Amino acid sequence: MRILCFTLLFFFFNTVLLKSQNTKLEYKEISGILLSKADSSTIPFANIHLKGTMMGAHSNEAGQFSFRFPLKEKYDTLVISSIGYEDLELLASNLRSQELNYYLSPEEGMLEEVIVQPTKDTLRAIVGEAVRKIPYNYSRRSFLLKGFYREMVVRNNSYVRLLEAAVSVQDNGFDVPYSRLKIRLDELKKSEDYMDYSFFEKVYKYFLSGDENNLYKSFEFDGIRGYNRYEEYKLLNDIYSRYDFELDSVIQSSEGLIYVLSYFSPSFHLGGLQSFGNIYINADDFGILKLEFNSQFFAVEDSNEARFSKDQEKLFLNSIYKQSVVSYRKIGKKYYLSYIKWKAPVRDAWQTETEDGENAVQFYDAAFYVTDVKTRRRDFRRVKYKETMAVDEDLFDVEKSYNEEFWNNFNSVIIDPKLEKAKRDIEEMDSQ
């Protein structure tokens, strides 16, 4: 009898094992353009994800997206969301593979119905409460971000360098400085490097074995992570204490009411290098959903701004000097990073010359998009120290073979006109 039981159990487990091995997940891929139902304008940087999961992708600046995902259940639902629009939910099994237009309905603005009066003190109090609630709204526990990083260098309206990478970021909490993140480079593809380097950059890079890892630098723009041993949330505290505020709008969204506050320096009218932007705050829990930051040089008569020489002023006059957009997504009771986009002059090599001898500027144009979040420690493998990239290791100096199969199945932000131009510019330089 005992032998018979063991025999039956043996055949049972073997049958289950063979069935599981023969069962292959069905993958579905959709692509399209996100448009506003109100005026057919494109919706950039929207989030596309499977409902109940953290797996997702983002639309690009032109509203285009592509998302490949495993279809595990018949009733899996795809959710498309963007601040200021109603969520669009679609049954995954009914979606077609060809490119389609997807329309999102704008949320109704509620500025006239809001009880909060747009006074300076009230708005400052809203920002102060958002800063005070950071320890409650953002995780202090270890979690893993899977993401896509793209970095381009622009010189005189031409692209001279392009890099794309798939990375894993182990984050041990918002109050840990970004330099202590553990980032593993999973895959990499890059162009040739036609960037102009200054003498000091060359010395630092080749003789002192040091450089700047711009992927780490991306997290420097994260206002929530603006933390160091001397002052917590430095950027947000600076905005709170030093800037004036105006209520731009109030949006009714799936998250509830969202305050959209614009901020600017009290000396904005005096010209010089000025900072301004917008901050999006959930009125329910005061979680910060998005932080937009711009630094721009305005030249006016009798300006005492001494940061630039007259020649340099011409390069930056009335144009963005630094710019960043950081967006967060609420998962459960906590907010997690959704994406970071930033633009800034190349360190120690921002000023260069054109072939005609005219002054020009080299800018980094970079973005990190989160494609998956693992919030529970048991759901991810730790990034080991030996796998971790150094803070002063330029990603462009890393050698890694191109993995065609991986990139064909990766949920990266799809090609847009800007990226197409970058590839054309670099191909032209390759042929010279």
N, C-alpha and C positions, 0 to 999 in steps of 0.2 A: 504493500500500500504506500509506504514511504517513497519507494522508487518511482511508483506511478505519479505521485504528487510532484516530485522533483522533475520528472520528465515533462509533465504538463506545464510547470512553471518555466522550464527551459524553452519550450516551444513558444510560450506566451511572450516572454521577454524578447526572444529573437524576432518574433513577428512584429512587435512594437518597434524594435530597433530598425528593422528593415524598412518599415513603413515611414519612420522618421527620416531615414536616409534618402528615401526615394521622393519624399515630399519636398519640392522646391518652392521657395517663395516666388509669387508672381510680382514682377515689378511693373510699375506704371510710370510713365513720364508725360507730363503735360507742360505746355509752354503757351505764352500769350502776352498780351499787353493789358495792363490795368488802366482803366479810364474812369473818369468821374461821370456819373449819370447826369449831372447838372449841365456840364458844358463840354463833355468829351475830352477834357484836358487829361494828360497822363498823370499817374500817381507814382512818384518815385519812392524807393526804399520802403515799400510795404512789406509786411511779414506774411509769408505763406507757409502754413504748417499743418500737420495732421492733428486733428482734435484729440486731446488727451495725451499728447506726446510733446516732446521738445524738439522733434526733428522738423527742420524747415529750411526755407531759402528766402531770398529777398529779391524784390524787383530792383532794376538798375535806375539810373537817372532818367531814362526814357520810358520808365514804367514797364519794361520788358522783364520777363522772368522765365525760368525753366526749373522744374522740380521733378526729381526722380525719387520714388519711394516704394517700399514694399507694401503690397496690398494683402494684408493679413486677414481681414474680415470683410464680409460682403458689404457691411454698412459703415466702413471707415469713412470719415468725413474730413474734407479739406476745408480749412479756414483761411480766409484772406482778410487781413486787418491792417488798418492804417489810422493814425490819429486824425480825427475830424471826419471819419467815415464809419458807416455802419458795417459791422462784420458781415462778410459774405460766406455762407456755408454751402458746400457742394458735396454731393454723394460721390465718393471717389470712383466707384465702379461704373458710374454713368459718364465719366469724363472722357473726352476724345483726345487722341494723341496729337492731332493737328493743331497748329497755332490758332488761337481764338482771342477775341476781345472779351474781357471781363469787366463789367461795370459795377462800381461801388456807389452807393447812395450817400451823399454828404449828410453828416449830422446837422441838426438845426442849431444855429448859434443862439445863445440864451442871455446875451448881455443885458437886455432890458429887464429880464425877469430875476436877475441875480440880486440878492439882498445886500451883499457886500458892496459898499460904496468904494469907488476907485480913488481913494485918498492915498497920499504917499505913505502915511503911517499904517494904514490897513494893508497895503500891498507889501510893505516891508515886513509886517508881522507874518504874512503868509509865507514869505521866503524864509524868515527866521524859524517858523514852525517846521518847514520842510527840512531845514538843516538840523533842527533838534530831533526830528523823527528818523534821521538816517540810521541810527543803530537799531531801530525797530523794523525798518522797511527793507534793509539790505543785509545779506547773509554774512555772518562772521564764521560760518562753518566752511569746511573745504568742499569745493565742487569743481567740476570739469567743464570747460568750454571747448567744443570742437568748432573750428572755424576756417574761414578762407581769408587770406591776406593778399592785397594787391598794392603794389608800390610803383609809381611812375615818377620820372624826373622830367620836368618841362624846362626848356631853355628857349627864350625868345619865341614862344608859341609853337615850338617843335619839341617832340618827345625824343629823349636821348637815352632812356633806360626804362626797362619794364621787367617786373618780377611778380610772380604769383606763387603762393604757397598754401598748403593745407597744414594746419597746426593744431596741437592740443595744448590747452592752457589750464594748468592746475592753479586754481585761485584759492587761497586760504582765508579769504574774507576781505571785505572792503577796507578794513583798517590796517591792512598790510601794505607797505609801500610797493609800488609797481615793480621796482627793481628786484623784489623778492618773489615775483611770480616764477613759476616753473613752466617754461614753454618748450615743448618738443616739436621739432620740425619733422612732419610726417612725409610730405612730398614737396617738390620744388621744380619750377620751370622758370627760365629767365632768358633775356636777350643778351646781346653784347652790350658793353658799357661804353657809352660815348659822352659821359659826363666830364665837365672840366673841373679839375681839382686844383685848389690853391696850393701854394708852396707849403703852408703850415699843415694843411690836410694831408699832403703827401708824407711829410716828416712824421706826423702822428700816426699815420696809417701803416707805413712801411718800416719805420725804424723803432717806434715805440710799441708796435703791435697792438694798437688801440684803434677803435672806431666807434660808431654809434649804431646800435641795433634799433632800427626804426619801428620794428614790431613792438618792442618794449616801449618805445617813445609814444606809440599810439595810446597806451594806457595812461600816459602822463596827462592827456587831454580829458580823461575821465574825471569829471568834477566830484563824483562821489568818492573816488579814490585819491582826491587831492589831499593826501595825508602825509605828514612827516613827523619826526619826533618833536618838532618845535610847535607845530600848529596843525590842528585837525581841519580837514575840508577847506584848505587855504583858498582855492578859487571861489568856492561858494561863500565863504566868510567875507572875502574881498567884495564880491558882488553885493552881499547883504549890507555891509557897513559903509561902502564907498560910493555906491551907484544910486541913481534915481530910477524910479519905476513908473510905468504906465500900464494900465490894464488894456491889453490889445483885444482880447476876446475871451469868451467863455464857451466851451464846446460841450455839448451833450454827447457822450460816447458810451460804448459798452462798459467802460470802466467807471461810469458816472460822470459828474461834472469835472471838466479840466480847465483850470485857470491858465491862460496864455499871457504871461507878463513880459513886457519888453523892458530892458534895462540899458542904461547909458550913463556915461560919466557926466558929472555936473559941469565939467569944463569942456563939454563937447563942442560948444559954439566957438571956442577959442582956437580950434584947429590943432595941428600937431598929430601925434600918434594917439588915437582914441579907440576905446573898446566899447562894444555894444553887442546886444544879442537878445535872445528870447529864452524863457524858461517855462516849461510846461509842468504844471503841478496838479496832481489828483486832489480834488477838493474833499474827498472822503477821508483818505488816510495821509494826505500831504506827501505822498510818494512823488519823486521827480521822474517824469516819463521821458523828457527830452531836454537837453541843454545845448543851445546854439551860442557860439562865441565867435565874434569877429574883431579883428584888430586892423584898423585902417588909418592911413596917413592922409590928413586933410591939411593942405597948405593954405594959410590965410596971411594977409599982410600983418607985419609986426609980430609974427609968431616967434616965440622964444624956444621952440622945439629944437633941441641940440643933438638928437639921436642920429640924424643923417646930415651929410654934406649937401650942398646945393645940387650936385650931380646926382646924388643918391635920391634926393627928393623927387627928381624927375622920374626916376624908375618906379617909385611907389605912389606918386601923387594920385589921390582919389582912386586907388585900387587896393584890394585886400592884401594886407601884409601877412596876417595869420588868420586861419579860419578853422573851426571845428564844429562838428555836430555829433553828439553822443545820445543814443536812444536806449531805453530800458524797456523790458517786458515783464509783466507781473506773472509769476508762476506760483500758484498756491498763495501763500501769504507774503512772499518776498519778491523783490524786483531783481532781475538779472540783466546783464548787458545784452543788448540786441545788435548794435553795430556802433562803430566809431569811424568817422570820416574826418580827415584833416588835411590842411594845406599849409606849408610853411617854407621859408627860404632854406636852402641847403646850408648846413652849418659850415662856417669857415670857407665856403666856396660858393656863396650865393651870388656874388657879383662876378660877371665874366664879360667877354666881349663877343660881338658878332664877327663874321668874316669881314665886314666893312669897318671894323674898329669901333663900333658904337657899343656903349654900355648895355648890358643885358642882365637879366636875373634868372637864376636857376632855382626852381621850386620843387619840393616834394609834393606829390599829390597821392595820398595813400588812404586805404580803408581796410578795416577789419570787420568781417561779417560773421556773426555766430550762426552756425548751422545746426548745432545740437547742444543741449545742456543736460548734464548729469548732476542732479542736486543731492543724491544720496551716495554716501561714501561706498557702499557695497556694490554700486552699479558701475564703477569705473576703476581702472587700474591706475595706480599712482604714477606720476611722471618721476622717474628716477633722476638723481642728481647727475649721473653720467650722461643722461639723455638731454639734459637741460642746456639750452643755448645760453651763451654768455651775454651780458648786457652790452658789452663793447665789441660784439662780433657782428660785423656787417653781413646781413643775409646774402648779399651779392657775392661775397667771397666764399660762400659755402659751395662745395662741389657735391652734387647729387644727381644721379642718372634720371632721365625722364621716364616716368612710368605711364605709358600711353593708356593702358587698361584702367588704371586708377582715375586718370583725368576724364576719361570718357564716361565714367559713372559717378563723378563727384558733383555735388550740388553747389556749384560756384555761381557767382553773379554772371549772367551771360554777356556776350559781347555787345557793346554799344558803340555808337559812332566815335566817341572819344578814344576807346580802345582800338578801334579799327585804324584811326589816324595814327596812334602811337606805333602800331605795327608797320604801317606804311612808311612813317618817318624813319624808323630804325632799319627797315629793309633797304631804304634808299641809301642810308649811311653804310650799310653792309656792302653795297655794290660799288662804293667809291674807292 
